[in-house]
Amino acid sequence: RYLGCKFEIKETKHDGDDICEIVANMNDYCKKACVDFYENTKWKPKFCATPYSPELTPDNYDTLNATTGELSDECAHYLMQLMYVARIARPDFLVAITRLASKIHKWTLDCDRKVKRLFDYLQCHCDIYLKGWLRPRDKDIVEIWACPDADLSGDKDSYKSTSRRFVELASPKGGSLPLSWGTNKQGGSAHSTPEAETVSLADCMRKEAIPLQRLMSVLLDRPVVVRVWEDNEATITIVDKGYSPALRYLARTQRTSIGMLNELFHLILHLIS
């Protein structure tokens, strides 16, 4: 156990091969957090399929955001419970909780509605856990797989886009083990999807992929390949060229260098691999 999370390490079989399976389970912690929330607020749990609240009409939105929420004094307690769960073993609602956490200093009735939705979602999906597995014999071929992503002004309360990333240790022959994940609001307002995706890619490489590559190379005593799964064709073209006239302002507005990304993928990573 580690601060509310139960890690289970199992040696099992998969297609005749020995595999090592690791499970991060926070079922008990989530149930206790939900009980604490509903007992203190006296609100009744409801079933919901996603952690995101339905959008409001403009009139309802203005009304709810003009009034201080009932949980304005206790919101930090409940949000940090959820933040810890999302950071350790539940990346499925990390974006929703980080967006809500930015409103602690200006808590409204709309925030009450959203935190209630998060606990309703957690109550209905306490049994979700994080699992990964790898074959011990694949230790000489495992790679780091990084999956960056971004929306374009997906948060209705902000013009800034949200960067997301998920990094895992994976084998080309099958099997993977989650290493890290995260999300953050970008420093400036993106004007296009390629811009938001390029900023997210740079964040993923600087904050997760490169540090983890260094760590795993030391642990495995060999160079470890980083494979990045980027789903935006325009971003791939921009990075391959190393320059984009349409995004020449990026270094000043978002502190992101396209040239750095070009060197990273076409010089540094190629030399390592």
C-alpha positions, 0 to 999 in steps of 0.5 A: 500500500502507498497512501491509499493506493494498493499496488498488486504485482503478479506473475502470470501467463499470457499466450504461454509467456511469463508476464509481470502484471502491475495493478494500481487500485484505489477502490477503497480510497474512492469509496471513503472519499465519496462517503465523506462527501455525501455525508457532509453535503447531504446531497444524494448520489446520481448515476452518470457516465462521464465526469463532465457536467452538461452544458448550461444555457447562457442565462443559467450559466450567468445565474450560477456563476454570479452566486458564491457556491455552498462549498466555497469553504470546503472545496479545496478539501474535496478537490485535493482528494480527487486530484490525488486519485487522478494523479496516482491511478485514475487519469480518466478524470484528470482534465475535469478535476484540474479545470475545476481546481483553477476556480477555488479562489472564485467558487460559484454554484456552477462549481458546486454542480461540477464537483457534485458531478465528479463525485457522482462519476467516482461513486459509479466507477469506484471499481476502475483501476489502472493495470499494465503488464510486460514480459520480463524477457522483453526488457531489452526491447521495451520502448517509451511510448508518448501520446500527446494531445490537445484541444482547441479552447475546449474549456468553456471558461477559458480561451486557452487550450489544454495539453494532455499527455500519457507515457508508458513503457511498451514492448513492440511485441505487446504489453505496456506499463503506464509510467506517467500522465498529466494535463495543463492549461497552455500559457497562451491562447492557441489560434489553430489546432496545429498550434495547440498540438505543437505546444502539447507535443513540446510539453510532453517531450520536455516534461515527461518523455525526455526525463523518463528516457534518461531514467529508463536508460540508466535502469536498463543500462542501454539506450531506450527508444522514445516513440511519439504518437502524434495524431495531427498531420499538420503538426507532424509536417511542421516539426519535420520542416522545422519551421512554419511561417504561420506559427513564427510567433510561437516562441514568443506567445507560447515559449515553444520552439519548433526548431527544437522539436525538429532537432529533437526528432531528427538529430537527438532521438535518431542518434540515441536509437 
